[in-house]
C-alpha cells in the first residue's frame, strides 16, 4: 500500500536496533508504584497499550537510580524483592507487541520529593544538588561531594545493566527539565568551582561520566538516548546557543539526542505545552541542534497532527517524534497513521486532566479516553451476550461515546439530538482558537460512532412518548445542561450574550466587554477576547478565579488572564445597563464595571426536567454527563463508556 505519511512511518535503525516507525512514546510516569519502589501491574498495562497502538518505542518513566533520590518514581534495585521481576514483566509487555521497551533513568537532585510526595515529609528528606543552597520552599540542599558523585555515576551503570537484563532494549538518560544532570549543566543551578563547575566542559562532566558508566554496563549496539533541554527559557538558565554546545559535547557518548525544553520548576507550560502554545512549539530547538550533530535527533512538544509530524521528519528538523499526552488521548495513533486512518485519530486537547489527576490522586485519567489508568481492566470492548436496542438521548461527547461503545458491543443503537448539530456544549468551543480541538472532538466521535453502526437522528428530541414508541431495551440520557441566567435586571438585553452562544453571536460583542462569571468558561472566553485586542473585564463574586479549573491548567490560565484581562473579584452583579454592569462590593458599595457588551458565564444547570420525564421510558435507564451532574467532559465520556458496558 502507499503510505500517506511515508517518512513518519519509515523504520529507523539506531545502534543495531530497528524501530518500526518514527513515532515514539514519551516518558510518562507509572501510578501503582509500591512502597518499596516496584512498578505495579496497572502501570505495566498502561505502557503495554502504547505498544499495542503501534508506537515504535515506549519509554517507562522514571526509574530513580540512587537512594538519595526520595522522589516520585520507582527503582530497579537487586536489593528490592520483585524489582527485577516487575521490570521484566513490563519490558516484555511492551516488546511482545513490536514496540521497543526503553527505560528512563533519572535523579531529581535538589528537587527530590517535590512532586507527589507528602509535603510534611519533605523537611526530613536529605536533598543533594550541585551546590549548598536553600530551595524556594525552604528545604536545605547539600552540595554533592566527589565521593557521592562517583557513587551516583556508578549507580546509573548498575541500574542500566539491570534494565538490559530485564529486557529493556534502550536507555534514556534524563538530562533535562531541572533534574540532577540538568542542574549540573545549567548555570542557573551550578556555580561550583571544581572540575564540575565553571566552564561548559566542566558542567558537562557529570553527564559524560554517567553516559560512560552506562555504556560500560550495557556494551555496544545498545541505544543510549540523552534527554536534554535545548533551552531552559528562564533567567539565569542557558539558551539554545549553549544548548547546541552541550549537544556537541555529548554526541560522542550517545546514540540519540532527545531535545526537550525548559525546566520543570519554572517553565511547566513550555516543557508541557499548554493549549495556549502552538503545537510543536519546541521543535525549533531540535532543528537547530540537528544542524550541528551527527547522531539522530528526537523532538517533541504538543505534537498530535500526523501532517505536522511528517513535515518535521521529511524536512530534516528531526529524525524521531515523541508524543506523550497524544498517546493517552489515542494510544492507537501510530497504527492509525500507518494504516492511513488518520481521520479517526482522537486528538489530545492539552487540557492537563491527565497530569492533574496524577498530582491529585496518584492515578491517571484522560478527558477523551476512558481507558487511561484502567487498562488492566481490559482495553478491548467485548461483544454483549444479548444484543439489545439502545436509545441515546443527546449528542454531546458523553452521548456520542456511549453510542459508539454500545454499537461496538453489537447493540442496535439510535442516537437522537434535538438540535441540527451534534456536540452539545462543545459547539461553543469552535469560537476559541486555543480550544478548537475540543470542538473537533465531536466530529471524531461522530465518525467513530457512524463507522460502528450508530444511527444518528438530528432535529429529534427524545420525549417519553418518543422513547416508548421506539420501545428500546435501554436508554442513556445525555441531554446535558442549560446556562444559568439569574433574574438580574438587564441580563436579557441586546448587549448581552450567553457564553454558550458566543460562537453564534460574535458580531454582537464590541471592543469593550464585561464577562460576568470568573469560572473556567468565563475566564477562557475572556482570554480569547483579550487576544483579539478587546478591552476585557471579569466580574466574580468569589475571591479567586477559575476554581473549577484543574491544578495544572489553572496556573497557566491565570497567566493568560494577567496578560489580557482586568479582574474584579468580590463583586456581585445587580444590574446590566448600556454602560456596563452595576455591582455591589462586600461593603454594599455600588461599583460600575464599564463595558458596552456583556458575556454571561454564570454556570450551567442540569436538565432535570427532561431526565425526570425519561426515567421510566425503558427497562434500563442511565443518566450521564451534565444531565446527571454539571461536571466535566472527562466524566461525561467516562460515564458514557461505562453505561454502554453495563447494557
VENPEWO-V825843 format. One record per pair of residues at least 4 apart in sequence whose C-alpha atoms are under 6 Angstrom apart, sorted by sequence separation. I is the first residue (numbers start at 0). J is the second residue. If there is no record, write none. Layout:
# VENPEWO-V825843
i=I j=J
i=I j=J
This chain:
# VENPEWO-V825843
i=5 j=9
i=12 j=16
i=32 j=36
i=33 j=37
i=50 j=54
i=81 j=85
i=91 j=95
i=94 j=98
i=107 j=111
i=112 j=116
i=133 j=137
i=134 j=138
i=143 j=147
i=163 j=167
i=177 j=181
i=178 j=182
i=181 j=185
i=185 j=189
i=192 j=196
i=214 j=218
i=237 j=241
i=246 j=250
i=262 j=266
i=263 j=267
i=267 j=271
i=268 j=272
i=272 j=276
i=285 j=289
i=305 j=309
i=309 j=313
i=310 j=314
i=326 j=330
i=336 j=340
i=351 j=355
i=352 j=356
i=356 j=360
i=357 j=361
i=370 j=374
i=374 j=378
i=394 j=398
i=406 j=410
i=422 j=426
i=441 j=445
i=449 j=453
i=461 j=465
i=501 j=505
i=517 j=521
i=529 j=533
i=549 j=553
i=560 j=564
i=575 j=579
i=583 j=587
i=584 j=588
i=607 j=611
i=623 j=627
i=625 j=629
i=634 j=638
i=635 j=639
i=638 j=642
i=12 j=17
i=32 j=37
i=49 j=54
i=93 j=98
i=94 j=99
i=133 j=138
i=162 j=167
i=177 j=182
i=191 j=196
i=196 j=201
i=231 j=236
i=261 j=266
i=268 j=273
i=311 j=316
i=312 j=317
i=335 j=340
i=336 j=341
i=357 j=362
i=393 j=398
i=394 j=399
i=405 j=410
i=448 j=453
i=516 j=521
i=517 j=522
i=528 j=533
i=548 j=553
i=575 j=580
i=583 j=588
i=622 j=627
i=625 j=630
i=11 j=17
i=32 j=38
i=133 j=139
i=174 j=180
i=175 j=181
i=182 j=188
i=183 j=189
i=190 j=196
i=195 j=201
i=196 j=202
i=231 j=237
i=312 j=318
i=335 j=341
i=357 j=363
i=365 j=371
i=406 j=412
i=428 j=434
i=429 j=435
i=574 j=580
i=583 j=589
i=11 j=18
i=32 j=39
i=75 j=82
i=93 j=100
i=133 j=140
i=174 j=181
i=194 j=201
i=195 j=202
i=230 j=237
i=356 j=363
i=364 j=371
i=428 j=435
i=574 j=581
i=582 j=589
i=583 j=590
i=10 j=18
i=31 j=39
i=132 j=140
i=230 j=238
i=364 j=372
i=573 j=581
i=582 j=590
i=10 j=19
i=131 j=140
i=195 j=204
i=230 j=239
i=261 j=270
i=363 j=372
i=429 j=438
i=572 j=581
i=573 j=582
i=581 j=590
i=10 j=20
i=90 j=100
i=131 j=141
i=229 j=239
i=260 j=270
i=353 j=363
i=428 j=438
i=572 j=582
i=581 j=591
i=9 j=20
i=61 j=72
i=62 j=73
i=63 j=74
i=131 j=142
i=353 j=364
i=571 j=582
i=580 j=591
i=624 j=635
i=8 j=20
i=30 j=42
i=62 j=74
i=130 j=142
i=230 j=242
i=332 j=344
i=353 j=365
i=426 j=438
i=570 j=582
i=571 j=583
i=580 j=592
i=29 j=42
i=127 j=140
i=129 j=142
i=229 j=242
i=285 j=298
i=352 j=365
i=425 j=438
i=570 j=583
i=579 j=592
i=7 j=21
i=126 j=140
i=127 j=141
i=128 j=142
i=129 j=143
i=570 j=584
i=579 j=593
i=127 j=142
i=128 j=143
i=578 j=593
i=579 j=594
i=623 j=638
i=282 j=298
i=329 j=345
i=578 j=594
i=579 j=595
i=109 j=126
i=578 j=595
i=109 j=127
i=184 j=202
i=577 j=595
i=108 j=127
i=109 j=128
i=183 j=202
i=184 j=203
i=281 j=300
i=328 j=347
i=422 j=441
i=108 j=128
i=297 j=317
i=605 j=625
i=606 j=626
i=279 j=300
i=296 j=317
i=297 j=318
i=299 j=320
i=605 j=626
i=279 j=301
i=296 j=318
i=297 j=319
i=298 j=320
i=299 j=321
i=303 j=325
i=325 j=347
i=390 j=412
i=393 j=415
i=394 j=416
i=511 j=533
i=513 j=535
i=516 j=538
i=517 j=539
i=278 j=301
i=279 j=302
i=295 j=318
i=297 j=320
i=387 j=410
i=388 j=411
i=389 j=412
i=390 j=413
i=391 j=414
i=392 j=415
i=393 j=416
i=510 j=533
i=511 j=534
i=512 j=535
i=513 j=536
i=514 j=537
i=515 j=538
i=516 j=539
i=278 j=302
i=386 j=410
i=390 j=414
i=513 j=537
i=383 j=408
i=382 j=408
i=519 j=545
i=542 j=568
i=258 j=285
i=381 j=408
i=382 j=409
i=394 j=421
i=395 j=422
i=517 j=544
i=518 j=545
i=542 j=569
i=394 j=422
i=395 j=423
i=517 j=545
i=536 j=564
i=540 j=568
i=541 j=569
i=224 j=253
i=229 j=258
i=231 j=260
i=232 j=261
i=272 j=301
i=519 j=548
i=535 j=564
i=536 j=565
i=537 j=566
i=538 j=567
i=539 j=568
i=540 j=569
i=223 j=253
i=224 j=254
i=228 j=258
i=229 j=259
i=230 j=260
i=231 j=261
i=286 j=316
i=536 j=566
i=537 j=567
i=538 j=568
i=540 j=570
i=23 j=54
i=223 j=254
i=224 j=255
i=225 j=256
i=226 j=257
i=227 j=258
i=228 j=259
i=229 j=260
i=230 j=261
i=231 j=262
i=539 j=570
i=540 j=571
i=22 j=54
i=23 j=55
i=24 j=56
i=26 j=58
i=28 j=60
i=222 j=254
i=224 j=256
i=225 j=257
i=226 j=258
i=227 j=259
i=228 j=260
i=22 j=55
i=23 j=56
i=24 j=57
i=25 j=58
i=26 j=59
i=27 j=60
i=28 j=61
i=228 j=261
i=26 j=60
i=526 j=560
i=529 j=563
i=20 j=55
i=19 j=55
i=37 j=73
i=18 j=55
i=36 j=73
i=36 j=74
i=419 j=457
i=255 j=294
i=257 j=296
i=328 j=367
i=419 j=458
i=254 j=294
i=255 j=295
i=256 j=296
i=257 j=297
i=258 j=298
i=328 j=368
i=413 j=453
i=418 j=458
i=62 j=103
i=70 j=111
i=255 j=296
i=412 j=453
i=413 j=454
i=414 j=455
i=415 j=456
i=416 j=457
i=417 j=458
i=56 j=98
i=61 j=103
i=62 j=104
i=63 j=105
i=69 j=111
i=70 j=112
i=413 j=455
i=415 j=457
i=416 j=458
i=417 j=459
i=50 j=93
i=55 j=98
i=56 j=99
i=57 j=100
i=58 j=101
i=59 j=102
i=60 j=103
i=62 j=105
i=63 j=106
i=68 j=111
i=69 j=112
i=416 j=459
i=417 j=460
i=56 j=100
i=57 j=101
i=58 j=102
i=59 j=103
i=71 j=115
i=407 j=451
i=415 j=459
i=37 j=82
i=47 j=92
i=51 j=96
i=243 j=288
i=403 j=448
i=406 j=451
i=43 j=89
i=47 j=93
i=50 j=96
i=38 j=85
i=50 j=98
i=187 j=235
i=187 j=236
i=186 j=236
i=175 j=226
i=185 j=236
i=171 j=223
i=174 j=226
i=175 j=227
i=169 j=222
i=170 j=223
i=171 j=224
i=172 j=225
i=173 j=226
i=174 j=227
i=175 j=228
i=159 j=213
i=169 j=223
i=171 j=225
i=172 j=226
i=229 j=284
i=156 j=212
i=160 j=216
i=152 j=209
i=156 j=213
i=160 j=217
i=129 j=189
i=156 j=216
i=101 j=167
i=100 j=167
i=101 j=168
i=100 j=168
i=101 j=169
i=102 j=170
i=103 j=171
i=104 j=172
i=105 j=173
i=101 j=170
i=102 j=171
i=103 j=172
i=392 j=461
i=108 j=178
i=107 j=178
i=108 j=179
i=107 j=179
i=427 j=499
i=430 j=502
i=106 j=179
i=274 j=349
i=427 j=502
i=90 j=166
i=273 j=349
i=90 j=167
i=87 j=165
i=398 j=477
i=521 j=600
i=513 j=594
i=389 j=471
i=512 j=594
i=388 j=471
i=391 j=474
i=511 j=594
i=514 j=597
i=515 j=598
i=388 j=472
i=389 j=473
i=390 j=474
i=391 j=475
i=392 j=476
i=393 j=477
i=511 j=595
i=512 j=596
i=513 j=597
i=514 j=598
i=515 j=599
i=516 j=600
i=176 j=261
i=177 j=262
i=387 j=472
i=389 j=474
i=392 j=477
i=393 j=478
i=490 j=575
i=512 j=597
i=515 j=600
i=516 j=601
i=176 j=262
i=177 j=263
i=392 j=478
i=488 j=574
i=489 j=575
i=176 j=263
i=487 j=574
i=509 j=596
i=348 j=436
i=508 j=596
i=64 j=154
i=64 j=155
i=498 j=598
i=497 j=598
i=498 j=599
i=494 j=596
i=495 j=597
i=496 j=598
i=497 j=599
i=498 j=600
i=495 j=598
i=483 j=601
i=483 j=602
i=482 j=602
i=483 j=603
i=482 j=603
i=481 j=603
i=480 j=603
i=481 j=604
i=480 j=604
i=480 j=605
i=480 j=606
i=473 j=617
i=472 j=617
i=475 j=620
i=480 j=625
i=472 j=618
i=473 j=619
i=474 j=620
i=475 j=621
i=476 j=622
i=477 j=623
i=479 j=625
i=480 j=626
i=473 j=620
i=475 j=622
i=479 j=626
i=478 j=626
i=467 j=616
i=477 j=626
i=463 j=613
i=466 j=616
i=463 j=616
i=275 j=433
i=274 j=433
i=355 j=550
i=355 j=551
i=351 j=551
i=351 j=552
i=15 j=220
i=14 j=220
i=14 j=221
i=14 j=222
i=397 j=635
i=401 j=639
i=405 j=643
i=397 j=636
i=400 j=639
i=401 j=640
i=404 j=643
i=397 j=639
i=401 j=643
i=115 j=358
i=366 j=633
i=369 j=637
i=52 j=330
i=52 j=331
i=54 j=333
i=53 j=333
i=49 j=330
i=53 j=334
i=52 j=334
i=25 j=321
i=24 j=321
i=25 j=322
i=21 j=319
i=22 j=320
i=23 j=321
i=24 j=322
i=25 j=323
i=22 j=321
i=24 j=323
i=7 j=309
i=4 j=309
i=6 j=313
i=8 j=337
i=45 j=374
i=44 j=374
i=30 j=361
i=44 j=375
i=30 j=362
i=41 j=375
i=3 j=339
